Every structure is written in structure tokens, then in C-alpha cells.
Amino acid sequence: MANKPDWLNDRSAVIPIIRDRNGINVVLVTTKPKHKGNWIFPKGQIELQMTAHESAAKEAFEEAGVIGHTSPTLFGIYQQNKWGSRIQVEVYTMDVTEVLDTWKEMRDRDRQILPLDEAINVVQSSHKHILMKLKEQTEHQAQDITAMDLNHKLNAGNNLVLLDVRENNERPISGVLSHNDVHIPLSSVEDQAYSKIPNRNANIVVYCGKGIRGVTAANTLKQMGYRNVTNLKGGMQAWKEAGLNTAAPQA
């Protein structure tokens, strides 16, 4: 069989992650056509005019019926046989914010949400090393801090760097924790953190809307060498539900 053009060989996949109080869960789908028990990450050809991680997010939506925030940072690579050749698949991570009841390929694939250890056991062999890497990293991930504990630290005068990783348009809607916070959208953390937070020993508290993006940003900062990073559990939603004060972002 003749090999397909090189541009058709460019593929990306995503690991949709759901975090709860018990740890990390992974969304898996079966291959198409549906093969019972043949569990994989949502993946597909990288769409023209899309980045690899954007295309992977599109596959997660269509194949697994999940929506979330996909990291632009390459997490890993695996290979598969396709069209008579060995194809390389780039893998990204997604923090899932919504699991849909109906989705495009629901009749073509099964979907299941499994704790990380169980997902490692059932996923295709080519995927296992990717999930093992995820497990290793999450064992050393940044810790959470509750809204009340953070409020106590701020009232006690602790020297904290508050890092908001939401998008610009979100900040005026629900407010910010402080006029003096540092703002870096999640997609720009790797590019801007060293310049905006030069002290890698700073006590950093990351926050977002509901705490999901904050986990990703906090772990990214840890990987970049920042030593004292925590994430506001539940984000601004938890802060406001606790009845704590917010400020308007500076123009």
C-alpha cells in the first residue's frame, strides 16, 4: 500500500483529565469502528489551520464528548502503525470542565471515565508509558489551599504572590483577589512566568475560575523550578462562595 502524504501523518491526541477529591480520572474511548475493550486517547489528524493541541481538543469534543482547557505544551509522544508506515502521535493534556451527555461519535465509540491506575491497566500498550508519566508527575504535583486558609494567610500579612491565570475578559466579571496580583493567562505561563515572577523561591498561590486551570498552571510552575506553589482549591468560585471580598482588576 502506498504511503499517505506526510501532512496526513501529522496526528495529535489528548488525555482528558477529571480531578476530584480522590485523585485523577482519565476519559478514554474505544477505537473506531467500535472494538470492545480497545481503549485509547481521543486522537486524529492535525487539522489544517489548527495547532496540534487545538486539533486534539477538537477530537476530544467529537470522540469523547468532553470540553476543557488543553495545555499547549507537548506532554508526550507515542507511535502507531498506519497506512503501512510508523506514525508519530503528539499527546497533550486537557483539564475537563464539561462532560456531555450526547456527542458526535457516541454511536461509534464507547466512552469510560476511569481512575488513573485503572486507565493504565486497560489502555492500549502504546499509550501506557504516557499515563505512567502522568502518574509520576501527579505524585509530585502542587498542593491545594482552601479559600479560608488563604484568607487567613493574607490577613496575617504573609508575603504571597497571587497569580491569576484566567483570560482577560474573565477578570472584571468575578473580580480578583488583590489589586496587586500577577496576571498571566494559562496559555502564557511558560512564556511569561520568569519575567513576571523572577524569584523562584516566592510563595505563589495560583487561582482561576473554578480551580481546574490553576492546577495545571501550578504544576507547570513546579516543573519550571518554582519551589513554593499552591493552587486555590475551587478558584474564585470557592472564594466567593465563602463570602470573601474581591477587588476590581486594575486597568
Residue pairs with C-beta under 8 A, 6 or more apart in sequence:
1 83
1 84
2 84
3 83
3 84
3 85
4 83
4 85
8 45
8 83
9 82
9 83
9 85
9 87
9 88
10 45
10 46
10 52
11 43
11 44
11 45
11 46
11 87
11 88
11 89
11 90
12 43
12 44
12 46
12 52
12 53
12 55
12 56
12 59
12 89
12 90
12 91
12 92
13 40
13 41
13 42
13 43
13 44
13 56
13 59
13 78
13 89
13 90
13 91
13 92
14 41
14 42
14 43
14 53
14 56
14 57
14 59
14 60
14 70
14 91
14 92
14 93
14 94
15 26
15 41
15 75
15 91
15 92
15 93
15 94
15 130
15 131
15 134
16 26
16 27
16 42
16 60
16 64
16 66
16 68
16 94
16 96
17 24
17 25
17 26
17 27
17 68
17 93
17 94
17 95
17 96
17 134
18 24
18 25
18 26
18 27
18 96
18 99
18 113
19 25
19 95
19 212
19 215
22 115
23 115
23 116
23 138
24 115
24 116
24 134
24 138
25 113
25 114
25 115
25 116
25 119
26 113
26 114
26 115
26 116
26 119
26 131
26 134
27 42
27 60
27 64
27 66
27 96
27 99
27 111
27 112
27 113
28 39
28 40
28 41
28 64
28 111
28 112
28 113
28 114
28 119
28 122
28 123
29 39
29 40
29 41
29 42
29 63
29 64
29 105
29 109
29 110
29 111
30 36
30 37
30 38
30 39
30 40
30 109
30 110
30 111
31 38
31 40
31 109
32 63
32 105
32 108
32 109
33 108
34 108
34 109
34 110
36 110
37 122
38 124
39 112
39 119
39 122
39 123
39 124
40 123
40 124
40 127
41 91
41 123
41 127
41 130
42 56
42 59
42 60
42 62
42 63
42 64
42 66
43 56
43 59
43 63
43 89
44 55
44 56
44 58
44 59
44 63
45 55
46 52
46 55
47 54
47 55
47 58
50 58
51 72
52 74
52 90
52 92
53 70
53 71
53 72
53 92
54 70
56 70
56 90
56 91
56 92
56 94
57 68
57 70
57 92
57 94
60 66
60 67
60 68
60 70
60 94
61 67
61 103
61 104
62 103
62 104
62 105
63 103
63 104
63 105
63 109
64 103
64 109
64 111
65 99
65 100
65 101
65 102
65 103
65 104
65 106
65 111
66 94
66 96
66 98
66 99
66 100
67 96
67 97
67 98
67 100
68 94
68 95
68 96
68 97
68 98
68 212
69 94
69 95
69 97
69 186
69 212
69 213
69 216
70 92
70 93
70 94
71 92
71 93
71 94
71 95
71 186
71 216
71 220
72 92
72 187
73 92
73 190
73 220
74 90
74 91
74 92
75 91
75 92
75 93
75 130
75 133
75 134
76 91
76 129
76 130
76 133
77 88
77 89
77 90
77 91
78 88
78 89
78 91
78 126
78 127
78 129
78 130
79 86
79 87
79 88
79 89
79 126
80 86
80 87
80 89
80 126
81 87
91 130
93 134
93 216
95 212
95 213
95 215
95 216
96 212
97 210
97 212
99 113
114 122
116 131
116 134
116 135
116 138
117 135
119 131
120 128
120 131
120 132
120 135
123 131
137 219
137 223
138 219
140 222
141 215
141 218
141 219
141 222
142 206
142 215
142 218
142 219
142 221
142 222
142 229
142 230
142 231
143 230
143 231
144 211
144 215
144 230
144 231
144 232
144 233
145 153
145 205
145 230
145 231
145 232
145 233
146 233
146 234
146 238
147 232
147 233
147 234
147 238
147 239
147 241
147 242
147 244
148 242
150 160
150 205
150 232
150 239
151 242
151 244
153 160
154 160
154 177
154 178
158 203
159 203
160 203
160 204
160 205
161 182
161 197
161 202
161 203
161 204
161 205
162 176
162 177
162 178
162 180
162 181
162 182
162 205
162 207
163 181
163 182
163 183
163 184
163 197
163 204
163 205
163 206
163 207
163 217
164 171
164 176
164 177
164 181
164 182
164 183
164 184
164 207
164 208
165 184
165 185
165 186
165 189
165 206
165 207
165 208
165 213
165 214
165 217
166 183
166 185
166 186
166 208
166 209
166 213
166 236
167 185
168 183
168 185
170 209
171 183
171 249
172 248
172 249
174 209
174 236
174 237
174 240
174 246
175 236
175 246
175 247
175 248
175 249
176 183
176 246
176 247
176 248
176 249
177 207
177 232
177 236
177 239
177 246
177 247
178 247
179 247
179 248
179 249
179 250
182 196
182 197
183 249
184 192
184 193
184 196
184 217
186 208
186 213
186 216
186 217
189 217
189 220
189 221
190 220
190 224
193 220
193 221
193 224
193 226
194 224
197 204
197 226
200 224
200 225
200 226
200 227
201 227
201 228
202 226
202 228
203 228
204 218
204 221
204 226
204 228
204 229
204 230
205 229
205 230
205 231
205 232
206 214
206 217
206 218
206 221
206 229
206 230
206 231
206 232
207 214
207 231
207 232
207 235
207 236
207 239
208 214
208 217
208 232
208 235
208 236
209 235
209 236
209 237
210 234
210 235
210 236
210 237
210 238
211 231
211 232
211 233
211 234
211 235
211 237
211 238
212 235
213 235
214 231
214 232
214 235
215 231
217 231
218 229
218 230
218 231
221 229
222 229
232 238
232 239
234 241
236 246
239 246
240 246
